[in-house]
Amino acid sequence: MQPQIKIADLTVNRLGFGAMRVCGPQVWGPPRDRAAAHRVLRRAIELGVDFFDTADSYGPHVDEELIAEALHPYPKGLVIATKGGLLRPRPAAWDPDGRPAHLQRALEGSLKRLRLERIDLYQLHAPDPKVPFADSVGALADAQRAGKIRHVGLSNVSVAQLEQARKICPIASVQNEYNLGDRSSEDVLKACERLGIAFLPWYPLGAGQVLRKEKIKSIAKTLKATPAQVALAWLLAKSPVMLPIPGTASIPHLEENVAAAALELRAADLAALD
């Protein structure tokens, strides 16, 4: 059984699933094989994954539709987190739109596509420099009071933005980029530890060159593991509030990732990687 973590009053296993990769190439459009995407999502459930992360911008909209097609009616205890606040006018574009009216429409769309009356964790995908941050967070707080969101999360934020948001409503999670090769959100992670807020590192395996470093390959060989498993085990050991969400469209890769939850790094391994 996987170790567990709390997101506010929700308890989930400490390795989640980032569902964006089951969409088409560049996280755009439907997958080439829709049935294969469904099999990946269902296999994650079979492996004990009970936290799925998605967003209305993945596809766009396709990812949420795939999750509902594959998994609804949802098994008891499954937590689906989604995000709003980014537009995808074309495959290479991720344009922020934090206007309250847009976030309200985005939330309604996610509820419909996911076939839910309330979303357990709804995250602001990114601050919009053209919109006061408090207005964007306030829109989610309003939706929470209306019963459409259970918990509010943030993504791609600074410590100052986290503190600003906490004055508006309780914040259950933060999702920033963090991995062995990019620790630029270390201060945000430390703030989450201090506050008891779950930290979801996106891009948890980082760039491929990180996994090709000799020290990671050496540790993996000694532990009879893969470099990706070592990278995920390092995240789990790094902080008690860490909830990695590796994503893949491959069942073998999914199984490899989930197995990392059982991998224990030695003190010497952690020292070498830090």
Secondary structure, DSSP 8 states (H G I E B T S, - for coil): ---EEEETTEEEES--EEGGGGSSGGGBS--S-HHHHHHHHHHHHHTT--EEE--TTTBTTHHHHHHHHHH-S--TT-EEEEEESEE-SSTT--EE---HHHHHHHHHHHHHHHT-SSEEEEEE-S--TTS-HHHHHHHHHHHHHTTSEEEEEEES--HHHHHHHHTTS-EEEEEEE-BTTB-TTHHHHHHHHHHT-EEEEESTT--HHHHTSHHHHHHHHHHT--HHHHHHHHHHHH-TTB------S-HHHHHHHHHGGG----HHHHHHH-
